[in-house]
């Protein structure tokens, strides 16, 4: 982590108050199957200087206040939790170093990263930790950053990297101005200030609702047909967004406990994957999802299981240019994916059609409307709802546009950037993050559902090769 622009860095994470969905993710953390913790793993071309790495973390956590803030729960669950400065913040609780066991290959690295995944974060401290893994073969090293989802989504994590990493091996400034201090909250003061704010804002909100109702009433009188048409359209969209995919889970992947972690990585040149998507009339994201489906088809075929369609889920970014850096701005879409389709072009076309339809759904952000109600429910109910929302799909997949240039960490060049997302009750969470011309794909799979990881890795490689071949067909 290297110094960055203070005013931009200070805004990462947004306001002190959690959104209602961030509160749901935070409260659901008490149950292993609904944990929302992800790990970013960077491969480095050499071992960075430890003292320089520590100093860089100290500087950047002073410039980005959210990284030195812990979560405060209100005295009564009438308002959402909030972020407050951790008066006892100690970087030694968050930054560690570990030497990999011999021979120090990717297998050993992924194994220790699995252990990092399995270890819950300390909820009394800022919910992140970082580990420098030394002793990677070829004189290399690796850096893992573990973040709770309530801090940020995948795109926000990449924004953090853009802020924190350098574009040169050379050291930057040895000091940088810290961000202004933020007010410290207690469970009681949080409840009192939020309730007072809600009371003060009530007249304005009531007036806005009244004006909105008046405008709707006027439009109903002047354009009754359009109002009825919009209402019907939204209602139908709502049914599609909230309904589970019209297909059962794969018998090969469903019914597992969802608490174990096995990690796998795969690399694809970004230009090649983009060209394959374009050749079939789609995007790099469409080609990515089609390649995954091809891999899963081959894995099912090996076990003699025929599956025509498989329920998968993927996020749709709701970020706008006005949103603060970091935080969470996404909605989920669920898809009865054509895993049984052997033609890669047809799979890309099917994915393309669904993604465009999902992005255009009027009710795509409806969960933001439901979140205030869900976040106030008792924690066991929140956990049950969170688990039921994810248990109806086999796979969750995400494609994140990452850094398009070479970046450095304390003088070491980053060669690959993998993101391993949380896997709440599904057989696999797959995240593709582009970095400096390479699509780095990270798989977090349930070892009880995907029992032969080597076979699965071969199937994934063949699935991507199948899609890449579209370029030349």
Number of C-alpha atoms within 10 A of each C-alpha: 24 27 25 21 12 17 14 13 25 22 17 24 24 18 13 17 18 23 21 22 21 26 23 25 22 24 22 24 21 15 16 17 20 26 25 21 25 23 23 21 23 21 21 26 20 19 21 22 12 13 10 17 18 16 15 24 22 19 22 27 21 22 27 25 23 26 25 24 22 21 26 24 20 20 15 13 13 14 23 23 26 24 26 22 22 20 11 8 15 12 15 9 13 19 18 16 12 12 13 21 13 10 11 19 15 16 12 15 23 16 16 16 23 18 12 19 22 15 8 14 19 13 15 10 21 24 24 23 21 21 18 23 24 22 21 24 16 10 12 19 24 27 22 22 19 23 23 24 23 24 26 23 22 28 22 21 26 22 18 19 18 19 21 24 20 23 14 16 14 11 14 15 11 11 12 15 13 16 17 12 9 13 9 14 20 15 15 13 13 24 22 16 13 17 14 12 11 13 11 11 11 12 11 11 12 11 11 12 12 12 12 12 12 12 12 14 14 12 14 14 11 11 12 12 12 12 16 12 11 12 12 12 14 16 14 14 19 17 11 17 22 16 10 18 21 12 15 16 22 19 13 19 19 19 16 17 16 22 19 20 21 20 22 20 19 15 17 19 15 18 12 19 27 19 19 28 26 17 18 21 14 20 19 20 21 26 31 29 25 31 27 21 28 28 24 21 25 23 22 20 14 13 9 10 14 16 19 14 21 23 22 25 22 21 18 18 16 13 15 8 6 6 12 17 23 23 24 26 23 19 17 17 22 25 20 20 22 21 24 19 18 14 13 25 24 14 25 30 18 17 24 22 13 17 17 10 10 20 17 11 17 16 20 22 17 14 17 15 12 12 16 18 10 19 26 18 15 11 17 13 14 19 22 13 17 20 19 14 13 20 19 20 27 24 26 25 19 21 23 19 14 23 18 11 10 16 23 21 26 25 24 22 22 21 16 23 26 25 28 28 27 25 27 26 29 30 26 28 25 26 26 28 26 23 23 18 17 22 28 23 23 26 23 26 26 25 19 18 20 18 14 11 15 11 14 19 17 13 23 23 18 17 23 24 17 20 26 24 14 21 17 8 9
